[in-house]
Amino acid sequence: MRKFITLVFCLLFAANLFAQNLANYTWDIAELHFSAPQGLQVTEKSDTKLALSNQNFSVVLEGVDNPSPGDDLKLYLVSLAKGYGLKQVSEADVTSVDLSGVVGLYVEGALDNRNILGVELLIDGDTGDSFTARLTYHPGGEKTATAVLQSFYIHRQ
């Protein structure tokens, strides 16, 4: 019965990705895997940053300083988000994201009159390395943004 439920879950997840025209991407340096809209073009790739975009959606992954032990992760994320341009954001706006092997916290808000910015703090559960994922999209792209932010995982070989 468990195998059946797992199979159904995997099929539903795959169908959801296919329905939203998502493709699999990897940032090799961090061994960070995720799904994002098909056809995104790499605009920057380095040891500390991976940026992908098209006219409607962008994903920027970037290494950030690891929070100190005892730091309030919500405050840390809010500080990062404000640095990326979100003006009206607070701890109350932060939600946690259940990810495999990664601690995830997410906050979003209006970046300007046309774009929404979502910032996700990702912390590797094994190494403690920290990254941000910044998603910029137009209103109406919320389902795709949600699928992207829920797709992050680290896979080591």
VMD Tcl script that builds the backbone (N, CA, C; Angstrom):
set m [mol new atoms 471]
animate dup $m
set s [atomselect $m all]
$s set {name element resname resid chain x y z} {
  {N N MET 1 A 0.820 -1.190 0.000}
  {CA C MET 1 A 0.000 0.000 0.000}
  {C C MET 1 A 0.871 1.263 0.000}
  {N N ARG 2 A 1.962 1.229 0.787}
  {CA C ARG 2 A 2.856 2.383 0.832}
  {C C ARG 2 A 3.484 2.654 -0.529}
  {N N LYS 3 A 3.887 1.568 -1.208}
  {CA C LYS 3 A 4.486 1.739 -2.535}
  {C C LYS 3 A 3.479 2.355 -3.495}
  {N N PHE 4 A 2.235 1.952 -3.378}
  {CA C PHE 4 A 1.191 2.496 -4.246}
  {C C PHE 4 A 0.999 3.984 -3.991}
  {N N ILE 5 A 0.939 4.364 -2.726}
  {CA C ILE 5 A 0.761 5.775 -2.375}
  {C C ILE 5 A 1.959 6.592 -2.864}
  {N N THR 6 A 3.178 6.049 -2.680}
  {CA C THR 6 A 4.377 6.741 -3.167}
  {C C THR 6 A 4.332 6.892 -4.678}
  {N N LEU 7 A 3.931 5.848 -5.372}
  {CA C LEU 7 A 3.830 5.908 -6.832}
  {C C LEU 7 A 2.815 6.958 -7.269}
  {N N VAL 8 A 1.659 6.995 -6.617}
  {CA C VAL 8 A 0.631 7.983 -6.959}
  {C C VAL 8 A 1.154 9.392 -6.716}
  {N N PHE 9 A 1.829 9.605 -5.587}
  {CA C PHE 9 A 2.399 10.918 -5.285}
  {C C PHE 9 A 3.397 11.334 -6.357}
  {N N CYS 10 A 4.302 10.433 -6.742}
  {CA C CYS 10 A 5.306 10.744 -7.764}
  {C C CYS 10 A 4.651 11.059 -9.107}
  {N N LEU 11 A 3.626 10.315 -9.467}
  {CA C LEU 11 A 2.922 10.572 -10.727}
  {C C LEU 11 A 2.223 11.920 -10.707}
  {N N LEU 12 A 1.595 12.252 -9.584}
  {CA C LEU 12 A 0.932 13.553 -9.476}
  {C C LEU 12 A 1.940 14.691 -9.545}
  {N N PHE 13 A 3.087 14.514 -8.881}
  {CA C PHE 13 A 4.127 15.542 -8.917}
  {C C PHE 13 A 4.646 15.716 -10.339}
  {N N ALA 14 A 4.909 14.604 -11.035}
  {CA C ALA 14 A 5.402 14.674 -12.416}
  {C C ALA 14 A 4.358 15.307 -13.329}
  {N N ALA 15 A 3.100 14.963 -13.142}
  {CA C ALA 15 A 2.038 15.544 -13.967}
  {C C ALA 15 A 1.923 17.043 -13.734}
  {N N ASN 16 A 2.083 17.456 -12.478}
  {CA C ASN 16 A 2.025 18.882 -12.152}
  {C C ASN 16 A 3.167 19.643 -12.830}
  {N N LEU 17 A 4.376 19.065 -12.806}
  {CA C LEU 17 A 5.509 19.710 -13.464}
  {C C LEU 17 A 5.277 19.805 -14.968}
  {N N PHE 18 A 4.796 18.722 -15.550}
  {CA C PHE 18 A 4.559 18.714 -16.992}
  {C C PHE 18 A 3.491 19.740 -17.364}
  {N N ALA 19 A 2.432 19.827 -16.570}
  {CA C ALA 19 A 1.330 20.747 -16.860}
  {C C ALA 19 A 1.804 22.196 -16.826}
  {N N GLN 20 A 2.798 22.498 -16.012}
  {CA C GLN 20 A 3.285 23.873 -15.907}
  {C C GLN 20 A 4.486 24.117 -16.814}
  {N N ASN 21 A 4.843 23.146 -17.665}
  {CA C ASN 21 A 5.982 23.276 -18.570}
  {C C ASN 21 A 7.272 23.610 -17.829}
  {N N LEU 22 A 7.548 22.837 -16.811}
  {CA C LEU 22 A 8.771 23.025 -16.042}
  {C C LEU 22 A 9.837 22.045 -16.521}
  {N N ALA 23 A 11.073 22.453 -16.402}
  {CA C ALA 23 A 12.211 21.605 -16.734}
  {C C ALA 23 A 13.110 21.503 -15.509}
  {N N ASN 24 A 13.965 20.499 -15.508}
  {CA C ASN 24 A 14.894 20.309 -14.398}
  {C C ASN 24 A 16.194 21.063 -14.672}
  {N N TYR 25 A 16.696 21.722 -13.634}
  {CA C TYR 25 A 17.939 22.476 -13.704}
  {C C TYR 25 A 18.818 22.060 -12.533}
  {N N THR 26 A 20.130 22.273 -12.688}
  {CA C THR 26 A 21.079 21.964 -11.623}
  {C C THR 26 A 22.130 23.052 -11.546}
  {N N TRP 27 A 22.414 23.487 -10.323}
  {CA C TRP 27 A 23.569 24.345 -10.080}
  {C C TRP 27 A 24.637 23.416 -9.533}
  {N N ASP 28 A 25.567 23.018 -10.403}
  {CA C ASP 28 A 26.532 21.976 -10.072}
  {C C ASP 28 A 27.403 22.297 -8.868}
  {N N ILE 29 A 27.830 23.550 -8.728}
  {CA C ILE 29 A 28.723 23.936 -7.636}
  {C C ILE 29 A 28.114 23.576 -6.286}
  {N N ALA 30 A 26.816 23.832 -6.126}
  {CA C ALA 30 A 26.135 23.588 -4.857}
  {C C ALA 30 A 25.412 22.249 -4.834}
  {N N GLU 31 A 25.428 21.519 -5.968}
  {CA C GLU 31 A 24.680 20.266 -6.109}
  {C C GLU 31 A 23.195 20.484 -5.800}
  {N N LEU 32 A 22.721 21.658 -6.181}
  {CA C LEU 32 A 21.346 22.068 -5.917}
  {C C LEU 32 A 20.523 21.851 -7.187}
  {N N HIS 33 A 19.464 21.067 -7.055}
  {CA C HIS 33 A 18.591 20.724 -8.176}
  {C C HIS 33 A 17.233 21.383 -7.956}
  {N N PHE 34 A 16.590 21.767 -9.066}
  {CA C PHE 34 A 15.283 22.405 -8.966}
  {C C PHE 34 A 14.583 22.358 -10.314}
  {N N SER 35 A 13.308 22.667 -10.296}
  {CA C SER 35 A 12.507 22.773 -11.512}
  {C C SER 35 A 12.147 24.234 -11.713}
  {N N ALA 36 A 12.113 24.653 -12.970}
  {CA C ALA 36 A 11.765 26.035 -13.316}
  {C C ALA 36 A 11.205 26.021 -14.736}
  {N N PRO 37 A 10.607 27.118 -15.169}
  {CA C PRO 37 A 10.015 27.134 -16.508}
  {C C PRO 37 A 11.017 26.722 -17.594}
  {N N GLN 38 A 10.525 25.948 -18.549}
  {CA C GLN 38 A 11.351 25.551 -19.681}
  {C C GLN 38 A 11.815 26.779 -20.445}
  {N N GLY 39 A 12.990 26.671 -21.020}
  {CA C GLY 39 A 13.479 27.730 -21.891}
  {C C GLY 39 A 14.167 28.887 -21.206}
  {N N LEU 40 A 14.387 28.801 -19.905}
  {CA C LEU 40 A 15.147 29.868 -19.251}
  {C C LEU 40 A 16.577 29.847 -19.775}
  {N N GLN 41 A 17.134 31.017 -20.010}
  {CA C GLN 41 A 18.505 31.133 -20.509}
  {C C GLN 41 A 19.440 31.487 -19.357}
  {N N VAL 42 A 20.600 30.865 -19.349}
  {CA C VAL 42 A 21.602 31.184 -18.332}
  {C C VAL 42 A 22.174 32.562 -18.656}
  {N N THR 43 A 22.056 33.485 -17.711}
  {CA C THR 43 A 22.595 34.834 -17.907}
  {C C THR 43 A 23.855 35.070 -17.081}
  {N N GLU 44 A 24.068 34.227 -16.070}
  {CA C GLU 44 A 25.292 34.314 -15.262}
  {C C GLU 44 A 25.517 32.979 -14.580}
  {N N LYS 45 A 26.756 32.522 -14.595}
  {CA C LYS 45 A 27.091 31.254 -13.937}
  {C C LYS 45 A 28.503 31.360 -13.385}
  {N N SER 46 A 28.612 31.223 -12.045}
  {CA C SER 46 A 29.920 31.288 -11.398}
  {C C SER 46 A 29.897 30.355 -10.184}
  {N N ASP 47 A 30.985 30.393 -9.419}
  {CA C ASP 47 A 31.045 29.575 -8.201}
  {C C ASP 47 A 30.075 30.052 -7.138}
  {N N THR 48 A 29.623 31.310 -7.228}
  {CA C THR 48 A 28.765 31.862 -6.183}
  {C C THR 48 A 27.369 32.236 -6.662}
  {N N LYS 49 A 27.124 32.128 -7.983}
  {CA C LYS 49 A 25.835 32.601 -8.487}
  {C C LYS 49 A 25.439 31.880 -9.772}
  {N N LEU 50 A 24.152 31.603 -9.884}
  {CA C LEU 50 A 23.564 31.086 -11.116}
  {C C LEU 50 A 22.304 31.898 -11.383}
  {N N ALA 51 A 22.238 32.509 -12.564}
  {CA C ALA 51 A 21.068 33.316 -12.932}
  {C C ALA 51 A 20.498 32.796 -14.243}
  {N N LEU 52 A 19.174 32.597 -14.257}
  {CA C LEU 52 A 18.446 32.125 -15.430}
  {C C LEU 52 A 17.241 33.029 -15.628}
  {N N SER 53 A 16.893 33.321 -16.879}
  {CA C SER 53 A 15.715 34.165 -17.065}
  {C C SER 53 A 15.157 34.056 -18.473}
  {N N ASN 54 A 13.918 34.510 -18.589}
  {CA C ASN 54 A 13.277 34.809 -19.859}
  {C C ASN 54 A 12.474 36.087 -19.622}
  {N N GLN 55 A 11.609 36.466 -20.545}
  {CA C GLN 55 A 10.914 37.748 -20.385}
  {C C GLN 55 A 9.889 37.753 -19.256}
  {N N ASN 56 A 9.454 36.579 -18.774}
  {CA C ASN 56 A 8.395 36.527 -17.761}
  {C C ASN 56 A 8.826 36.011 -16.395}
  {N N PHE 57 A 9.997 35.402 -16.319}
  {CA C PHE 57 A 10.361 34.709 -15.084}
  {C C PHE 57 A 11.877 34.686 -14.965}
  {N N SER 58 A 12.382 34.893 -13.760}
  {CA C SER 58 A 13.816 34.732 -13.539}
  {C C SER 58 A 14.070 34.013 -12.216}
  {N N VAL 59 A 15.171 33.282 -12.205}
  {CA C VAL 59 A 15.629 32.575 -11.009}
  {C C VAL 59 A 17.094 32.946 -10.820}
  {N N VAL 60 A 17.433 33.437 -9.631}
  {CA C VAL 60 A 18.826 33.743 -9.301}
  {C C VAL 60 A 19.168 32.989 -8.024}
  {N N LEU 61 A 20.140 32.099 -8.126}
  {CA C LEU 61 A 20.636 31.364 -6.964}
  {C C LEU 61 A 21.978 31.959 -6.585}
  {N N GLU 62 A 22.158 32.179 -5.292}
  {CA C GLU 62 A 23.379 32.839 -4.856}
  {C C GLU 62 A 23.774 32.336 -3.476}
  {N N GLY 63 A 25.066 32.085 -3.301}
  {CA C GLY 63 A 25.568 31.741 -1.984}
  {C C GLY 63 A 25.534 32.962 -1.089}
  {N N VAL 64 A 25.167 32.770 0.170}
  {CA C VAL 64 A 25.142 33.871 1.135}
  {C C VAL 64 A 25.880 33.420 2.391}
  {N N ASP 65 A 26.234 34.383 3.220}
  {CA C ASP 65 A 26.878 34.045 4.495}
  {C C ASP 65 A 25.955 33.153 5.303}
  {N N ASN 66 A 26.539 32.144 5.917}
  {CA C ASN 66 A 25.746 31.264 6.767}
  {C C ASN 66 A 25.286 32.022 8.003}
  {N N PRO 67 A 24.015 31.845 8.382}
  {CA C PRO 67 A 23.569 32.472 9.630}
  {C C PRO 67 A 24.371 31.915 10.803}
  {N N SER 68 A 24.580 32.738 11.796}
  {CA C SER 68 A 25.282 32.282 12.993}
  {C C SER 68 A 24.361 31.395 13.808}
  {N N PRO 69 A 24.930 30.432 14.538}
  {CA C PRO 69 A 24.088 29.613 15.411}
  {C C PRO 69 A 23.285 30.513 16.345}
  {N N GLY 70 A 22.032 30.233 16.484}
  {CA C GLY 70 A 21.166 31.020 17.352}
  {C C GLY 70 A 20.500 32.188 16.648}
  {N N ASP 71 A 20.906 32.492 15.409}
  {CA C ASP 71 A 20.252 33.566 14.666}
  {C C ASP 71 A 18.788 33.226 14.409}
  {N N ASP 72 A 17.952 34.219 14.423}
  {CA C ASP 72 A 16.558 34.051 14.040}
  {C C ASP 72 A 16.522 34.015 12.514}
  {N N LEU 73 A 16.215 32.853 11.943}
  {CA C LEU 73 A 16.265 32.689 10.489}
  {C C LEU 73 A 15.238 33.564 9.774}
  {N N LYS 74 A 14.107 33.819 10.416}
  {CA C LYS 74 A 13.106 34.693 9.791}
  {C C LYS 74 A 13.650 36.115 9.658}
  {N N LEU 75 A 14.276 36.609 10.714}
  {CA C LEU 75 A 14.882 37.945 10.653}
  {C C LEU 75 A 16.002 37.996 9.621}
  {N N TYR 76 A 16.777 36.941 9.565}
  {CA C TYR 76 A 17.874 36.863 8.597}
  {C C TYR 76 A 17.322 36.943 7.172}
  {N N LEU 77 A 16.250 36.174 6.882}
  {CA C LEU 77 A 15.641 36.196 5.553}
  {C C LEU 77 A 15.041 37.564 5.236}
  {N N VAL 78 A 14.359 38.167 6.188}
  {CA C VAL 78 A 13.767 39.490 5.976}
  {C C VAL 78 A 14.867 40.503 5.641}
  {N N SER 79 A 15.998 40.431 6.340}
  {CA C SER 79 A 17.115 41.329 6.064}
  {C C SER 79 A 17.636 41.125 4.640}
  {N N LEU 80 A 17.773 39.871 4.226}
  {CA C LEU 80 A 18.209 39.581 2.855}
  {C C LEU 80 A 17.201 40.121 1.841}
  {N N ALA 81 A 15.911 39.863 2.084}
  {CA C ALA 81 A 14.860 40.289 1.157}
  {C C ALA 81 A 14.849 41.814 0.995}
  {N N LYS 82 A 15.019 42.523 2.088}
  {CA C LYS 82 A 15.076 43.990 2.008}
  {C C LYS 82 A 16.291 44.428 1.195}
  {N N GLY 83 A 17.391 43.726 1.346}
  {CA C GLY 83 A 18.579 44.036 0.561}
  {C C GLY 83 A 18.376 43.792 -0.930}
  {N N TYR 84 A 17.468 42.886 -1.270}
  {CA C TYR 84 A 17.158 42.590 -2.674}
  {C C TYR 84 A 16.060 43.495 -3.227}
  {N N GLY 85 A 15.518 44.393 -2.397}
  {CA C GLY 85 A 14.564 45.365 -2.911}
  {C C GLY 85 A 13.148 45.290 -2.387}
  {N N LEU 86 A 12.823 44.277 -1.575}
  {CA C LEU 86 A 11.484 44.244 -0.989}
  {C C LEU 86 A 11.418 45.280 0.122}
  {N N LYS 87 A 10.442 46.131 0.067}
  {CA C LYS 87 A 10.358 47.236 1.032}
  {C C LYS 87 A 9.472 46.891 2.231}
  {N N GLN 88 A 8.290 46.400 1.966}
  {CA C GLN 88 A 7.339 46.136 3.047}
  {C C GLN 88 A 7.265 44.639 3.305}
  {N N VAL 89 A 8.177 44.165 4.112}
  {CA C VAL 89 A 8.233 42.750 4.446}
  {C C VAL 89 A 8.635 42.630 5.909}
  {N N SER 90 A 8.044 41.651 6.589}
  {CA C SER 90 A 8.354 41.451 8.007}
  {C C SER 90 A 8.424 39.960 8.309}
  {N N GLU 91 A 8.816 39.651 9.525}
  {CA C GLU 91 A 8.890 38.247 9.965}
  {C C GLU 91 A 7.557 37.527 9.789}
  {N N ALA 92 A 6.453 38.241 9.986}
  {CA C ALA 92 A 5.129 37.633 9.876}
  {C C ALA 92 A 4.835 37.155 8.461}
  {N N ASP 93 A 5.537 37.684 7.466}
  {CA C ASP 93 A 5.326 37.298 6.075}
  {C C ASP 93 A 6.087 36.040 5.685}
  {N N VAL 94 A 6.985 35.565 6.532}
  {CA C VAL 94 A 7.847 34.426 6.205}
  {C C VAL 94 A 7.104 33.114 6.444}
  {N N THR 95 A 7.214 32.210 5.464}
  {CA C THR 95 A 6.648 30.869 5.612}
  {C C THR 95 A 7.759 29.840 5.446}
  {N N SER 96 A 7.596 28.701 6.076}
  {CA C SER 96 A 8.587 27.636 5.904}
  {C C SER 96 A 8.149 26.749 4.747}
  {N N VAL 97 A 9.143 26.147 4.104}
  {CA C VAL 97 A 8.902 25.279 2.965}
  {C C VAL 97 A 9.510 23.926 3.299}
  {N N ASP 98 A 8.728 22.859 3.146}
  {CA C ASP 98 A 9.190 21.506 3.453}
  {C C ASP 98 A 9.943 20.956 2.247}
  {N N LEU 99 A 11.262 20.846 2.382}
  {CA C LEU 99 A 12.112 20.383 1.294}
  {C C LEU 99 A 12.945 19.198 1.753}
  {N N SER 100 A 13.402 18.410 0.820}
  {CA C SER 100 A 14.197 17.228 1.128}
  {C C SER 100 A 15.665 17.599 1.333}
  {N N GLY 101 A 16.156 17.474 2.561}
  {CA C GLY 101 A 17.554 17.721 2.862}
  {C C GLY 101 A 17.951 19.184 2.926}
  {N N VAL 102 A 16.958 20.071 2.819}
  {CA C VAL 102 A 17.239 21.503 2.803}
  {C C VAL 102 A 16.241 22.201 3.708}
  {N N VAL 103 A 16.732 23.113 4.544}
  {CA C VAL 103 A 15.840 23.973 5.318}
  {C C VAL 103 A 15.426 25.105 4.390}
  {N N GLY 104 A 14.132 25.364 4.278}
  {CA C GLY 104 A 13.667 26.413 3.383}
  {C C GLY 104 A 12.716 27.379 4.057}
  {N N LEU 105 A 12.958 28.667 3.881}
  {CA C LEU 105 A 12.063 29.728 4.340}
  {C C LEU 105 A 11.823 30.654 3.157}
  {N N TYR 106 A 10.595 31.178 3.037}
  {CA C TYR 106 A 10.229 31.939 1.853}
  {C C TYR 106 A 9.439 33.184 2.233}
  {N N VAL 107 A 9.680 34.258 1.484}
  {CA C VAL 107 A 8.915 35.485 1.645}
  {C C VAL 107 A 8.771 36.107 0.261}
  {N N GLU 108 A 7.643 36.766 0.014}
  {CA C GLU 108 A 7.467 37.425 -1.278}
  {C C GLU 108 A 6.718 38.732 -1.100}
  {N N GLY 109 A 6.805 39.557 -2.127}
  {CA C GLY 109 A 6.113 40.830 -2.107}
  {C C GLY 109 A 6.309 41.556 -3.415}
  {N N ALA 110 A 5.671 42.703 -3.543}
  {CA C ALA 110 A 5.777 43.507 -4.760}
  {C C ALA 110 A 7.167 44.116 -4.845}
  {N N LEU 111 A 7.813 43.907 -5.962}
  {CA C LEU 111 A 9.125 44.497 -6.199}
  {C C LEU 111 A 8.973 45.890 -6.793}
  {N N ASP 112 A 8.044 46.002 -7.704}
  {CA C ASP 112 A 7.715 47.286 -8.326}
  {C C ASP 112 A 6.271 47.170 -8.829}
  {N N ASN 113 A 5.848 48.065 -9.656}
  {CA C ASN 113 A 4.455 48.041 -10.134}
  {C C ASN 113 A 4.150 46.862 -11.043}
  {N N ARG 114 A 5.175 46.187 -11.532}
  {CA C ARG 114 A 4.972 45.144 -12.514}
  {C C ARG 114 A 5.428 43.759 -12.080}
  {N N ASN 115 A 6.300 43.662 -11.126}
  {CA C ASN 115 A 6.924 42.386 -10.788}
  {C C ASN 115 A 6.750 42.020 -9.317}
  {N N ILE 116 A 6.731 40.715 -9.085}
  {CA C ILE 116 A 6.707 40.158 -7.736}
  {C C ILE 116 A 8.070 39.520 -7.507}
  {N N LEU 117 A 8.612 39.694 -6.332}
  {CA C LEU 117 A 9.876 39.075 -5.977}
  {C C LEU 117 A 9.637 38.115 -4.826}
  {N N GLY 118 A 10.068 36.882 -5.009}
  {CA C GLY 118 A 10.057 35.898 -3.938}
  {C C GLY 118 A 11.491 35.580 -3.575}
  {N N VAL 119 A 11.783 35.520 -2.299}
  {CA C VAL 119 A 13.133 35.192 -1.837}
  {C C VAL 119 A 13.027 33.974 -0.927}
  {N N GLU 120 A 13.800 32.954 -1.260}
  {CA C GLU 120 A 13.816 31.739 -0.451}
  {C C GLU 120 A 15.221 31.557 0.105}
  {N N LEU 121 A 15.305 31.330 1.401}
  {CA C LEU 121 A 16.565 31.006 2.056}
  {C C LEU 121 A 16.659 29.490 2.105}
  {N N LEU 122 A 17.718 28.958 1.550}
  {CA C LEU 122 A 17.949 27.510 1.523}
  {C C LEU 122 A 19.200 27.205 2.323}
  {N N ILE 123 A 19.097 26.294 3.284}
  {CA C ILE 123 A 20.252 25.910 4.089}
  {C C ILE 123 A 20.422 24.405 3.952}
  {N N ASP 124 A 21.598 23.994 3.481}
  {CA C ASP 124 A 21.911 22.584 3.303}
  {C C ASP 124 A 21.878 21.900 4.668}
  {N N GLY 125 A 21.039 20.882 4.792}
  {CA C GLY 125 A 20.884 20.191 6.064}
  {C C GLY 125 A 22.124 19.455 6.520}
  {N N ASP 126 A 23.028 19.110 5.590}
  {CA C ASP 126 A 24.248 18.387 5.950}
  {C C ASP 126 A 25.422 19.313 6.245}
  {N N THR 127 A 25.633 20.306 5.400}
  {CA C THR 127 A 26.826 21.151 5.532}
  {C C THR 127 A 26.552 22.493 6.199}
  {N N GLY 128 A 25.298 22.922 6.205}
  {CA C GLY 128 A 24.964 24.233 6.745}
  {C C GLY 128 A 25.193 25.365 5.761}
  {N N ASP 129 A 25.678 25.038 4.542}
  {CA C ASP 129 A 25.870 26.068 3.523}
  {C C ASP 129 A 24.536 26.727 3.208}
  {N N SER 130 A 24.574 28.036 2.974}
  {CA C SER 130 A 23.348 28.807 2.767}
  {C C SER 130 A 23.318 29.434 1.381}
  {N N PHE 131 A 22.116 29.472 0.828}
  {CA C PHE 131 A 21.891 30.030 -0.495}
  {C C PHE 131 A 20.580 30.801 -0.468}
  {N N THR 132 A 20.449 31.738 -1.396}
  {CA C THR 132 A 19.137 32.324 -1.625}
  {C C THR 132 A 18.712 31.972 -3.040}
  {N N ALA 133 A 17.423 31.830 -3.189}
  {CA C ALA 133 A 16.809 31.689 -4.505}
  {C C ALA 133 A 15.877 32.875 -4.644}
  {N N ARG 134 A 16.137 33.713 -5.643}
  {CA C ARG 134 A 15.276 34.862 -5.898}
  {C C ARG 134 A 14.471 34.578 -7.154}
  {N N LEU 135 A 13.168 34.635 -7.038}
  {CA C LEU 135 A 12.266 34.422 -8.165}
  {C C LEU 135 A 11.588 35.747 -8.475}
  {N N THR 136 A 11.698 36.198 -9.687}
  {CA C THR 136 A 11.010 37.416 -10.105}
  {C C THR 136 A 10.033 37.026 -11.201}
  {N N TYR 137 A 8.782 37.449 -11.037}
  {CA C TYR 137 A 7.749 37.051 -11.992}
  {C C TYR 137 A 6.637 38.082 -12.007}
  {N N HIS 138 A 5.804 37.995 -13.029}
  {CA C HIS 138 A 4.657 38.894 -13.176}
  {C C HIS 138 A 3.464 38.348 -12.403}
  {N N PRO 139 A 2.511 39.198 -12.017}
  {CA C PRO 139 A 1.275 38.686 -11.420}
  {C C PRO 139 A 0.664 37.635 -12.351}
  {N N GLY 140 A 0.166 36.577 -11.753}
  {CA C GLY 140 A -0.351 35.441 -12.511}
  {C C GLY 140 A 0.641 34.287 -12.542}
  {N N GLY 141 A 1.880 34.542 -12.144}
  {CA C GLY 141 A 2.902 33.498 -12.144}
  {C C GLY 141 A 3.073 32.806 -10.808}
  {N N GLU 142 A 2.099 33.003 -9.907}
  {CA C GLU 142 A 2.234 32.476 -8.545}
  {C C GLU 142 A 2.312 30.949 -8.501}
  {N N LYS 143 A 1.506 30.255 -9.324}
  {CA C LYS 143 A 1.533 28.778 -9.305}
  {C C LYS 143 A 2.899 28.267 -9.747}
  {N N THR 144 A 3.437 28.873 -10.766}
  {CA C THR 144 A 4.760 28.463 -11.235}
  {C C THR 144 A 5.802 28.757 -10.170}
  {N N ALA 145 A 5.748 29.922 -9.549}
  {CA C ALA 145 A 6.706 30.272 -8.497}
  {C C ALA 145 A 6.619 29.283 -7.336}
  {N N THR 146 A 5.402 28.907 -6.969}
  {CA C THR 146 A 5.226 27.935 -5.886}
  {C C THR 146 A 5.848 26.597 -6.253}
  {N N ALA 147 A 5.636 26.148 -7.493}
  {CA C ALA 147 A 6.228 24.880 -7.931}
  {C C ALA 147 A 7.749 24.949 -7.896}
  {N N VAL 148 A 8.314 26.076 -8.306}
  {CA C VAL 148 A 9.771 26.233 -8.287}
  {C C VAL 148 A 10.285 26.203 -6.858}
  {N N LEU 149 A 9.699 26.991 -5.981}
  {CA C LEU 149 A 10.229 27.070 -4.612}
  {C C LEU 149 A 10.084 25.766 -3.848}
  {N N GLN 150 A 9.143 24.925 -4.244}
  {CA C GLN 150 A 8.972 23.636 -3.571}
  {C C GLN 150 A 9.830 22.532 -4.192}
  {N N SER 151 A 10.557 22.847 -5.247}
  {CA C SER 151 A 11.281 21.804 -5.978}
  {C C SER 151 A 12.744 21.652 -5.570}
  {N N PHE 152 A 13.300 22.544 -4.780}
  {CA C PHE 152 A 14.732 22.512 -4.481}
  {C C PHE 152 A 15.124 21.297 -3.645}
  {N N TYR 153 A 16.215 20.672 -4.054}
  {CA C TYR 153 A 16.805 19.594 -3.254}
  {C C TYR 153 A 18.276 19.484 -3.596}
  {N N ILE 154 A 19.032 18.900 -2.677}
  {CA C ILE 154 A 20.468 18.693 -2.880}
  {C C ILE 154 A 20.698 17.215 -3.059}
  {N N HIS 155 A 21.444 16.892 -4.102}
  {CA C HIS 155 A 21.759 15.483 -4.391}
  {C C HIS 155 A 23.274 15.355 -4.575}
  {N N ARG 156 A 23.871 14.602 -3.705}
  {CA C ARG 156 A 25.308 14.360 -3.794}
  {C C ARG 156 A 25.550 12.964 -4.350}
  {N N GLN 157 A 26.564 12.860 -5.178}
  {CA C GLN 157 A 26.860 11.550 -5.777}
  {C C GLN 157 A 27.984 10.872 -5.060}
}
mol reanalyze $m
mol bondsrecalc $m
mol representation Tube
mol addrep $m
